[in-house]
Structures are given as structure tokens and as C-alpha cells.
């Protein structure tokens, strides 16, 4: 039984899009009255954005950015009541070769697996032979739940001035969605990792 995690990066573009929107509305309102004819109207538009030379490399469990976290084999008797959690497996995610003196927020996102918006968990695969009624819950090193696809749920990596590698620890566990509904079978879920550079 396993939960698979994959890594991907995203450079923060929010500022660029906000500035683009503001720049367009300001330019058009200021210059629109100078247009005397629709066929000869030229309005300049300014584009701004952020380009970064350096992005981090992701290492899961001291391997690559595409690794598998294997959870222990359990009896369905461990997941009889709604909300039961069992079979926790620790893993770590290290950010390497990052821009120095930067805060980077790591989020878990859906990447091929469905999520349950009511629990914030990854939903097990529905393929033949898979367990029913079980989900995968991810927690950070302080045991706080990492809600999938929720940008308010993140782990900050504070990169020191020397640009040293930074590691944080997480755990993945089985979670019962419903009482007496978990069946025996395999468990497989896929999560992506998204990095936001602040």
C-alpha cells in the first residue's frame, strides 16, 4: 500500500498579474479621451512580471522529486469509525539550491488523484482491487493537517543567507471516511507539491 508524491514548482506570478490589471485600467482611462477616431486609436499597455533565475530543487526522502511514500499494511479493524487515523508514515521534503534569504511556501495539491473538500484529504484510487472508504491524510511536523489544494495550508521554508538546504518532516496516514465502511484492498493516491516564492 502506498501514497505517491510528486513535485512541481510554480514561480509566484500574482504580483505580475495584479500589476498588469492595474496598468491596463490606468493607461486606458488616461488615454482614451485622446482617441479621436476608432481607426487611429493607439493606447499603450505596460506589462510587468517577475522572472527568477533560480528555483529550488525538491528532494523527497533524500531522493528525487518523484518518490513513493509507502504506508504500513493494516487491518481494516484499525479504521472502523469515521475520522479514525492509523498507519502513519513519516517522510521528509528538502528544498535544495534555492535563492538565498527567501521564504518559500510549500503546498500539497491534487495531481491525478481526487480530493475530498470536506476532509482536505486525498481520495483513494477507485480502480479494481482498491480499498473503499479510506483516504490519505497528510500532516506537517507539528501534526497540523496539510489540506490538499488549500493555499492557506502550507509549510514555510526559510532559506538562510547562505542558500543552505532546508528540510521539513511530514506524515501520511490512512483516514476512515465513514463508520464501518473501510474495505480491504490497495491504497494509492497521488499528490503534487507546489512552491510559492515570496
DOLO-357247 format. One record per residue: residue in one letter; y, x, z of N, C-alpha, C in turn. Coordinates in nm, 2 decimals, decimal comma. Layout:
BEGIN
{'a'; {Y; X; Z}; {Y; X; Z}; {Y; X; Z}} ...
END
This chain:
BEGIN
{'x'; {-0,12; 0,09; 0,00}; {0,00; 0,00; 0,00}; {0,12; 0,09; 0,00}} {'x'; {0,22; 0,06; -0,08}; {0,34; 0,14; -0,09}; {0,46; 0,07; -0,13}} {'x'; {0,57; 0,12; -0,09}; {0,70; 0,08; -0,14}; {0,76; 0,19; -0,21}} {'x'; {0,81; 0,17; -0,33}; {0,86; 0,28; -0,41}; {1,01; 0,27; -0,41}} {'x'; {1,07; 0,39; -0,40}; {1,22; 0,40; -0,40}; {1,26; 0,49; -0,52}} {'x'; {1,36; 0,45; -0,59}; {1,41; 0,54; -0,70}; {1,56; 0,56; -0,67}} {'x'; {1,61; 0,67; -0,73}; {1,75; 0,70; -0,71}; {1,83; 0,69; -0,83}} {'x'; {1,96; 0,64; -0,82}; {2,05; 0,64; -0,93}; {2,19; 0,67; -0,87}} {'x'; {2,28; 0,71; -0,95}; {2,42; 0,74; -0,90}; {2,52; 0,65; -0,97}} {'x'; {2,63; 0,62; -0,89}; {2,74; 0,55; -0,95}; {2,87; 0,61; -0,90}} {'x'; {2,95; 0,65; -0,99}; {3,08; 0,71; -0,96}; {3,18; 0,59; -0,93}} {'x'; {3,25; 0,60; -0,82}; {3,34; 0,49; -0,78}; {3,45; 0,47; -0,89}} {'x'; {3,45; 0,35; -0,94}; {3,54; 0,31; -1,05}; {3,63; 0,20; -1,01}} {'x'; {3,62; 0,15; -0,89}; {3,70; 0,03; -0,85}; {3,85; 0,06; -0,87}} {'x'; {3,90; 0,18; -0,82}; {4,04; 0,21; -0,83}; {4,08; 0,21; -0,98}} {'x'; {4,00; 0,26; -1,07}; {4,04; 0,27; -1,21}; {4,06; 0,13; -1,27}} {'x'; {3,97; 0,04; -1,23}; {3,98; -0,10; -1,29}; {4,09; -0,17; -1,23}} {'x'; {4,12; -0,16; -1,10}; {4,24; -0,22; -1,04}; {4,37; -0,17; -1,10}} {'x'; {4,38; -0,04; -1,12}; {4,50; 0,01; -1,18}; {4,51; -0,03; -1,32}} {'x'; {4,41; -0,04; -1,39}; {4,41; -0,09; -1,53}; {4,47; -0,23; -1,54}} {'x'; {4,42; -0,32; -1,45}; {4,47; -0,46; -1,45}; {4,61; -0,47; -1,41}} {'x'; {4,66; -0,39; -1,31}; {4,80; -0,39; -1,27}; {4,88; -0,33; -1,39}} {'x'; {4,84; -0,22; -1,45}; {4,92; -0,16; -1,55}; {4,93; -0,25; -1,67}} {'x'; {4,83; -0,33; -1,71}; {4,84; -0,42; -1,82}; {4,94; -0,53; -1,79}} {'x'; {4,94; -0,59; -1,68}; {5,02; -0,71; -1,65}; {5,17; -0,66; -1,64}} {'x'; {5,19; -0,54; -1,58}; {5,33; -0,49; -1,57}; {5,39; -0,46; -1,70}} {'x'; {5,31; -0,39; -1,79}; {5,36; -0,35; -1,92}; {5,39; -0,47; -2,00}} {'x'; {5,30; -0,57; -2,01}; {5,32; -0,68; -2,10}; {5,44; -0,76; -2,05}} {'x'; {5,46; -0,78; -1,92}; {5,57; -0,87; -1,88}; {5,70; -0,80; -1,90}} {'x'; {5,71; -0,66; -1,88}; {5,83; -0,59; -1,90}; {5,87; -0,58; -2,05}} {'x'; {5,77; -0,57; -2,14}; {5,80; -0,55; -2,28}; {5,79; -0,67; -2,37}} {'x'; {5,74; -0,78; -2,32}; {5,71; -0,90; -2,40}; {5,84; -0,95; -2,46}} {'x'; {5,95; -0,95; -2,38}; {6,08; -1,00; -2,43}; {6,14; -0,92; -2,54}} {'x'; {6,09; -0,79; -2,56}; {6,14; -0,71; -2,67}; {6,07; -0,74; -2,80}} {'x'; {5,96; -0,82; -2,80}; {5,89; -0,86; -2,92}; {5,97; -0,97; -2,99}} {'x'; {6,02; -0,94; -3,10}; {6,10; -1,05; -3,18}; {6,01; -1,12; -3,28}} {'x'; {5,90; -1,05; -3,32}; {5,82; -1,11; -3,42}; {5,67; -1,08; -3,38}} {'x'; {5,58; -1,18; -3,39}; {5,44; -1,16; -3,35}; {5,38; -1,05; -3,44}} {'x'; {5,42; -1,04; -3,56}; {5,36; -0,95; -3,65}; {5,40; -0,80; -3,63}} {'x'; {5,51; -0,78; -3,56}; {5,56; -0,65; -3,54}; {5,57; -0,61; -3,39}} {'x'; {5,49; -0,68; -3,31}; {5,50; -0,67; -3,16}; {5,40; -0,56; -3,12}} {'x'; {5,45; -0,45; -3,06}; {5,37; -0,34; -3,01}; {5,39; -0,33; -2,86}} {'x'; {5,29; -0,35; -2,78}; {5,30; -0,33; -2,64}; {5,21; -0,22; -2,59}} {'x'; {5,27; -0,12; -2,53}; {5,18; -0,01; -2,48}; {5,10; -0,05; -2,36}} {'x'; {4,98; 0,00; -2,35}; {4,89; -0,03; -2,24}; {4,84; 0,11; -2,19}} {'x'; {4,86; 0,13; -2,06}; {4,81; 0,25; -1,99}; {4,68; 0,23; -1,93}} {'x'; {4,59; 0,33; -1,95}; {4,46; 0,33; -1,89}; {4,45; 0,45; -1,79}} {'x'; {4,39; 0,42; -1,67}; {4,37; 0,52; -1,57}; {4,23; 0,51; -1,52}} {'x'; {4,18; 0,61; -1,47}; {4,04; 0,61; -1,42}; {4,02; 0,74; -1,34}} {'x'; {3,90; 0,76; -1,29}; {3,86; 0,87; -1,21}; {3,74; 0,94; -1,28}} {'x'; {3,75; 1,07; -1,30}; {3,64; 1,14; -1,36}; {3,60; 1,25; -1,26}} {'x'; {3,48; 1,27; -1,23}; {3,44; 1,37; -1,13}; {3,34; 1,47; -1,20}} {'x'; {3,37; 1,60; -1,18}; {3,28; 1,70; -1,24}; {3,15; 1,70; -1,16}} {'x'; {3,15; 1,68; -1,03}; {3,03; 1,70; -0,95}; {2,99; 1,57; -0,89}} {'x'; {2,86; 1,54; -0,90}; {2,80; 1,43; -0,83}; {2,68; 1,49; -0,76}} {'x'; {2,63; 1,41; -0,66}; {2,52; 1,46; -0,58}; {2,38; 1,45; -0,65}} {'x'; {2,29; 1,53; -0,61}; {2,15; 1,52; -0,64}; {2,08; 1,45; -0,52}} {'x'; {1,99; 1,36; -0,55}; {1,92; 1,28; -0,45}; {1,78; 1,34; -0,43}} {'x'; {1,75; 1,36; -0,31}; {1,61; 1,41; -0,28}; {1,55; 1,32; -0,17}} {'x'; {1,44; 1,25; -0,21}; {1,37; 1,16; -0,11}; {1,25; 1,24; -0,06}} {'x'; {1,24; 1,25; 0,07}; {1,13; 1,32; 0,14}; {1,11; 1,46; 0,09}} {'x'; {1,22; 1,53; 0,07}; {1,22; 1,67; 0,02}; {1,16; 1,68; -0,12}} {'x'; {1,16; 1,57; -0,19}; {1,11; 1,58; -0,33}; {1,22; 1,55; -0,43}} {'x'; {1,19; 1,47; -0,53}; {1,29; 1,44; -0,63}; {1,36; 1,30; -0,60}} {'x'; {1,43; 1,25; -0,70}; {1,50; 1,12; -0,68}; {1,41; 1,00; -0,71}} {'x'; {1,29; 1,02; -0,75}; {1,19; 0,92; -0,78}; {1,06; 0,94; -0,70}} {'x'; {1,06; 0,89; -0,58}; {0,94; 0,91; -0,50}; {0,88; 0,78; -0,45}} {'x'; {0,76; 0,79; -0,39}; {0,69; 0,68; -0,33}; {0,68; 0,70; -0,18}} {'x'; {0,72; 0,59; -0,11}; {0,70; 0,59; 0,04}; {0,58; 0,50; 0,06}} {'x'; {0,48; 0,56; 0,12}; {0,35; 0,49; 0,15}; {0,35; 0,44; 0,29}} {'x'; {0,34; 0,31; 0,30}; {0,32; 0,24; 0,43}; {0,18; 0,24; 0,47}} {'x'; {0,15; 0,23; 0,61}; {0,01; 0,23; 0,65}; {-0,06; 0,10; 0,62}} {'x'; {-0,19; 0,11; 0,61}; {-0,27; -0,01; 0,59}; {-0,28; -0,09; 0,73}} {'x'; {-0,25; -0,22; 0,72}; {-0,25; -0,30; 0,84}; {-0,34; -0,43; 0,82}} {'x'; {-0,38; -0,49; 0,93}; {-0,44; -0,62; 0,93}; {-0,34; -0,72; 0,92}} {'x'; {-0,37; -0,84; 0,85}; {-0,28; -0,95; 0,84}; {-0,25; -1,01; 0,98}} {'x'; {-0,33; -0,98; 1,08}; {-0,31; -1,03; 1,22}; {-0,18; -0,97; 1,28}} {'x'; {-0,13; -0,86; 1,22}; {-0,01; -0,80; 1,27}; {0,12; -0,87; 1,22}} {'x'; {0,10; -0,96; 1,13}; {0,21; -1,03; 1,07}; {0,19; -1,18; 1,07}} {'x'; {0,16; -1,24; 1,19}; {0,13; -1,38; 1,20}; {0,25; -1,47; 1,21}} {'x'; {0,36; -1,43; 1,27}; {0,48; -1,51; 1,30}; {0,59; -1,47; 1,21}} {'x'; {0,67; -1,57; 1,17}; {0,79; -1,55; 1,09}; {0,88; -1,44; 1,15}} {'x'; {0,91; -1,34; 1,08}; {1,00; -1,24; 1,13}; {0,93; -1,12; 1,19}} {'x'; {0,80; -1,12; 1,20}; {0,72; -1,01; 1,25}; {0,74; -0,89; 1,16}} {'x'; {0,76; -0,77; 1,22}; {0,77; -0,65; 1,15}; {0,66; -0,55; 1,20}} {'x'; {0,60; -0,48; 1,11}; {0,49; -0,39; 1,15}; {0,47; -0,28; 1,05}} {'x'; {0,40; -0,17; 1,08}; {0,37; -0,07; 0,99}; {0,49; 0,01; 0,94}} {'x'; {0,57; 0,05; 1,03}; {0,69; 0,12; 0,99}; {0,66; 0,26; 0,95}} {'x'; {0,72; 0,31; 0,84}; {0,70; 0,44; 0,79}; {0,84; 0,51; 0,77}} {'x'; {0,86; 0,62; 0,83}; {0,99; 0,69; 0,82}; {0,99; 0,77; 0,69}} {'x'; {1,11; 0,78; 0,63}; {1,14; 0,86; 0,51}; {1,28; 0,91; 0,52}} {'x'; {1,31; 1,02; 0,45}; {1,45; 1,07; 0,45}; {1,51; 1,08; 0,31}} {'x'; {1,64; 1,07; 0,31}; {1,71; 1,09; 0,18}; {1,82; 1,20; 0,20}} {'x'; {1,81; 1,30; 0,12}; {1,91; 1,41; 0,13}; {2,00; 1,41; 0,01}} {'x'; {2,13; 1,43; 0,03}; {2,22; 1,44; -0,08}; {2,25; 1,59; -0,09}} {'x'; {2,23; 1,65; -0,21}; {2,24; 1,79; -0,24}; {2,35; 1,81; -0,34}} {'x'; {2,41; 1,93; -0,33}; {2,51; 1,98; -0,43}; {2,62; 1,88; -0,45}} {'x'; {2,67; 1,82; -0,34}; {2,77; 1,72; -0,35}; {2,91; 1,78; -0,35}} {'x'; {3,01; 1,71; -0,40}; {3,15; 1,76; -0,38}; {3,18; 1,78; -0,24}} {'x'; {3,25; 1,89; -0,20}; {3,28; 1,92; -0,06}; {3,38; 1,83; -0,01}} {'x'; {3,38; 1,81; 0,13}; {3,48; 1,74; 0,20}; {3,49; 1,59; 0,15}} {'x'; {3,38; 1,53; 0,13}; {3,38; 1,39; 0,07}; {3,29; 1,30; 0,15}} {'x'; {3,33; 1,17; 0,16}; {3,24; 1,07; 0,22}; {3,17; 1,00; 0,11}} {'x'; {3,04; 0,99; 0,11}; {2,97; 0,92; 0,01}; {2,88; 0,81; 0,08}} {'x'; {2,89; 0,69; 0,03}; {2,82; 0,57; 0,09}; {2,69; 0,55; 0,01}} {'x'; {2,58; 0,54; 0,08}; {2,45; 0,51; 0,01}; {2,41; 0,37; 0,04}} {'x'; {2,38; 0,29; -0,07}; {2,34; 0,15; -0,06}; {2,20; 0,15; -0,12}} {'x'; {2,12; 0,05; -0,07}; {1,99; 0,02; -0,14}; {2,02; -0,10; -0,23}} {'x'; {1,97; -0,10; -0,35}; {1,99; -0,20; -0,45}; {1,86; -0,24; -0,51}} {'x'; {1,85; -0,37; -0,56}; {1,73; -0,41; -0,63}; {1,72; -0,34; -0,76}} {'x'; {1,60; -0,30; -0,80}; {1,58; -0,22; -0,92}; {1,44; -0,25; -0,97}} {'x'; {1,42; -0,37; -1,02}; {1,29; -0,41; -1,07}; {1,21; -0,50; -0,97}} {'x'; {1,26; -0,51; -0,85}; {1,20; -0,60; -0,75}; {1,30; -0,71; -0,71}} {'x'; {1,24; -0,82; -0,69}; {1,33; -0,93; -0,64}; {1,37; -0,91; -0,49}} {'x'; {1,48; -0,97; -0,45}; {1,52; -0,96; -0,31}; {1,53; -1,10; -0,26}} {'x'; {1,52; -1,11; -0,13}; {1,53; -1,24; -0,06}; {1,67; -1,23; 0,01}} {'x'; {1,76; -1,31; -0,05}; {1,90; -1,31; 0,01}; {1,91; -1,36; 0,15}} {'x'; {1,81; -1,44; 0,19}; {1,82; -1,49; 0,33}; {1,78; -1,38; 0,43}} {'x'; {1,69; -1,29; 0,39}; {1,65; -1,18; 0,48}; {1,70; -1,05; 0,45}} {'x'; {1,75; -1,03; 0,33}; {1,80; -0,90; 0,28}; {1,69; -0,80; 0,25}} {'x'; {1,57; -0,85; 0,24}; {1,45; -0,76; 0,22}; {1,41; -0,76; 0,07}} {'x'; {1,33; -0,66; 0,04}; {1,26; -0,65; -0,09}; {1,14; -0,75; -0,09}} {'x'; {1,13; -0,82; -0,20}; {1,01; -0,91; -0,21}; {0,90; -0,84; -0,27}} {'x'; {0,78; -0,87; -0,22}; {0,66; -0,81; -0,28}; {0,63; -0,85; -0,42}} {'x'; {0,57; -0,77; -0,50}; {0,53; -0,80; -0,63}; {0,44; -0,92; -0,64}} {'x'; {0,46; -1,01; -0,74}; {0,38; -1,13; -0,75}; {0,26; -1,11; -0,84}} {'x'; {0,22; -0,99; -0,88}; {0,11; -0,96; -0,96}; {-0,02; -1,00; -0,89}} {'x'; {-0,12; -1,01; -0,97}; {-0,26; -1,05; -0,92}; {-0,30; -0,94; -0,82}} {'x'; {-0,36; -0,99; -0,71}; {-0,42; -0,89; -0,61}; {-0,31; -0,85; -0,50}} {'x'; {-0,19; -0,90; -0,51}; {-0,09; -0,87; -0,42}; {-0,09; -0,96; -0,30}} {'x'; {-0,05; -0,91; -0,18}; {-0,03; -0,99; -0,06}; {0,08; -1,10; -0,08}} {'x'; {0,06; -1,21; -0,02}; {0,16; -1,32; -0,02}; {0,23; -1,33; 0,11}} {'x'; {0,36; -1,36; 0,11}; {0,43; -1,39; 0,24}; {0,48; -1,26; 0,31}} {'x'; {0,47; -1,15; 0,24}; {0,51; -1,02; 0,30}; {0,62; -0,96; 0,22}} {'x'; {0,72; -0,90; 0,29}; {0,83; -0,84; 0,23}; {0,85; -0,70; 0,29}} {'x'; {0,94; -0,62; 0,23}; {0,96; -0,48; 0,28}; {1,11; -0,48; 0,34}} {'x'; {1,12; -0,44; 0,46}; {1,25; -0,43; 0,53}; {1,28; -0,28; 0,55}} {'x'; {1,40; -0,24; 0,52}; {1,45; -0,10; 0,53}; {1,55; -0,10; 0,65}} {'x'; {1,54; 0,00; 0,73}; {1,63; 0,03; 0,84}; {1,68; 0,17; 0,84}} {'x'; {1,80; 0,19; 0,89}; {1,86; 0,33; 0,90}; {1,81; 0,39; 1,03}} {'x'; {1,85; 0,52; 1,05}; {1,80; 0,59; 1,16}; {1,85; 0,54; 1,30}} {'x'; {1,94; 0,44; 1,30}; {1,98; 0,37; 1,42}; {1,91; 0,24; 1,44}} {'x'; {1,82; 0,21; 1,35}; {1,74; 0,09; 1,35}; {1,81; -0,03; 1,30}} {'x'; {1,93; -0,01; 1,24}; {2,00; -0,12; 1,18}; {1,94; -0,15; 1,04}} {'x'; {1,94; -0,28; 1,01}; {1,88; -0,32; 0,88}; {1,97; -0,27; 0,77}} {'x'; {1,91; -0,22; 0,66}; {1,99; -0,19; 0,54}; {1,96; -0,31; 0,44}} {'x'; {2,06; -0,40; 0,43}; {2,04; -0,52; 0,35}; {2,05; -0,48; 0,20}} {'x'; {1,95; -0,52; 0,12}; {1,95; -0,48; -0,02}; {2,06; -0,56; -0,10}} {'x'; {2,13; -0,49; -0,19}; {2,23; -0,55; -0,27}; {2,35; -0,60; -0,19}} {'x'; {2,38; -0,54; -0,07}; {2,49; -0,58; 0,01}; {2,58; -0,46; 0,03}} {'x'; {2,69; -0,46; -0,03}; {2,78; -0,34; -0,02}; {2,84; -0,32; 0,11}} {'x'; {2,83; -0,42; 0,21}; {2,88; -0,39; 0,34}; {2,77; -0,33; 0,43}} {'x'; {2,65; -0,31; 0,37}; {2,54; -0,24; 0,44}; {2,51; -0,11; 0,37}} {'x'; {2,56; 0,00; 0,44}; {2,55; 0,13; 0,38}; {2,54; 0,24; 0,49}} {'x'; {2,49; 0,35; 0,44}; {2,49; 0,47; 0,53}; {2,59; 0,57; 0,47}} {'x'; {2,68; 0,62; 0,55}; {2,78; 0,72; 0,51}; {2,72; 0,86; 0,52}} {'x'; {2,74; 0,94; 0,42}; {2,71; 1,08; 0,42}; {2,84; 1,15; 0,42}} {'x'; {2,87; 1,22; 0,52}; {3,00; 1,30; 0,53}; {2,97; 1,44; 0,49}} {'x'; {3,01; 1,48; 0,37}; {2,98; 1,61; 0,32}; {3,08; 1,72; 0,38}} {'x'; {3,03; 1,82; 0,44}; {3,12; 1,92; 0,50}; {3,20; 2,00; 0,40}} {'x'; {3,30; 2,08; 0,44}; {3,38; 2,16; 0,35}; {3,30; 2,26; 0,28}} {'x'; {3,19; 2,30; 0,33}; {3,10; 2,40; 0,26}; {3,01; 2,33; 0,15}} {'x'; {3,01; 2,20; 0,14}; {2,93; 2,13; 0,05}; {2,78; 2,13; 0,08}} {'x'; {2,75; 2,16; 0,21}; {2,61; 2,17; 0,25}; {2,54; 2,04; 0,23}} {'x'; {2,40; 2,05; 0,22}; {2,32; 1,93; 0,21}; {2,33; 1,84; 0,33}} {'x'; {2,32; 1,71; 0,32}; {2,32; 1,62; 0,43}; {2,20; 1,52; 0,42}} {'x'; {2,13; 1,51; 0,53}; {2,01; 1,43; 0,53}; {2,02; 1,31; 0,63}} {'x'; {1,98; 1,19; 0,60}; {1,97; 1,08; 0,69}; {1,83; 1,03; 0,68}} {'x'; {1,78; 0,96; 0,79}; {1,65; 0,91; 0,80}; {1,65; 0,76; 0,80}} {'x'; {1,55; 0,70; 0,74}; {1,53; 0,56; 0,72}; {1,39; 0,52; 0,76}} {'x'; {1,36; 0,39; 0,77}; {1,22; 0,35; 0,78}; {1,20; 0,23; 0,70}} {'x'; {1,08; 0,21; 0,65}; {1,04; 0,09; 0,57}; {0,92; 0,03; 0,64}} {'x'; {0,92; -0,11; 0,65}; {0,81; -0,17; 0,73}; {0,78; -0,30; 0,66}} {'x'; {0,66; -0,36; 0,69}; {0,62; -0,49; 0,64}; {0,70; -0,59; 0,72}} {'x'; {0,73; -0,70; 0,66}; {0,80; -0,81; 0,73}; {0,74; -0,95; 0,68}} {'x'; {0,71; -1,03; 0,78}; {0,64; -1,16; 0,75}; {0,75; -1,27; 0,72}} {'x'; {0,74; -1,33; 0,61}; {0,84; -1,44; 0,57}; {0,76; -1,57; 0,59}} {'x'; {0,77; -1,62; 0,71}; {0,69; -1,75; 0,74}; {0,58; -1,72; 0,84}} {'x'; {0,53; -1,82; 0,90}; {0,43; -1,81; 1,00}; {0,29; -1,84; 0,95}} {'x'; {0,20; -1,75; 0,97}; {0,06; -1,77; 0,92}; {0,04; -1,78; 0,77}} {'x'; {0,14; -1,71; 0,70}; {0,13; -1,72; 0,55}; {0,09; -1,59; 0,49}} {'x'; {0,09; -1,48; 0,56}; {0,07; -1,35; 0,50}; {-0,08; -1,34; 0,47}} {'x'; {-0,11; -1,31; 0,34}; {-0,25; -1,29; 0,29}; {-0,28; -1,14; 0,27}} {'x'; {-0,40; -1,11; 0,27}; {-0,44; -0,97; 0,24}; {-0,41; -0,94; 0,09}} {'x'; {-0,39; -0,81; 0,07}; {-0,36; -0,77; -0,07}; {-0,27; -0,65; -0,07}} {'x'; {-0,23; -0,60; -0,19}; {-0,15; -0,49; -0,21}; {0,00; -0,53; -0,18}} {'x'; {0,08; -0,43; -0,16}; {0,22; -0,45; -0,14}; {0,29; -0,34; -0,23}} {'x'; {0,38; -0,39; -0,31}; {0,46; -0,30; -0,39}; {0,60; -0,35; -0,42}} {'x'; {0,70; -0,27; -0,39}; {0,84; -0,31; -0,41}; {0,92; -0,19; -0,46}} {'x'; {1,02; -0,21; -0,53}; {1,10; -0,10; -0,59}; {1,24; -0,12; -0,56}} {'x'; {1,30; -0,02; -0,50}; {1,45; -0,02; -0,47}; {1,52; 0,09; -0,54}} {'x'; {1,64; 0,07; -0,57}; {1,73; 0,17; -0,63}; {1,82; 0,22; -0,52}} {'x'; {1,88; 0,34; -0,54}; {1,97; 0,40; -0,45}; {2,10; 0,41; -0,52}} {'x'; {2,21; 0,36; -0,47}; {2,34; 0,36; -0,53}; {2,44; 0,45; -0,44}} {'x'; {2,51; 0,54; -0,50}; {2,60; 0,62; -0,43}; {2,74; 0,59; -0,47}} {'x'; {2,83; 0,56; -0,37}; {2,97; 0,53; -0,39}; {3,05; 0,65; -0,34}} {'x'; {3,12; 0,72; -0,42}; {3,20; 0,83; -0,39}; {3,34; 0,79; -0,34}} {'x'; {3,38; 0,82; -0,22}; {3,51; 0,77; -0,16}; {3,61; 0,89; -0,16}} 
END
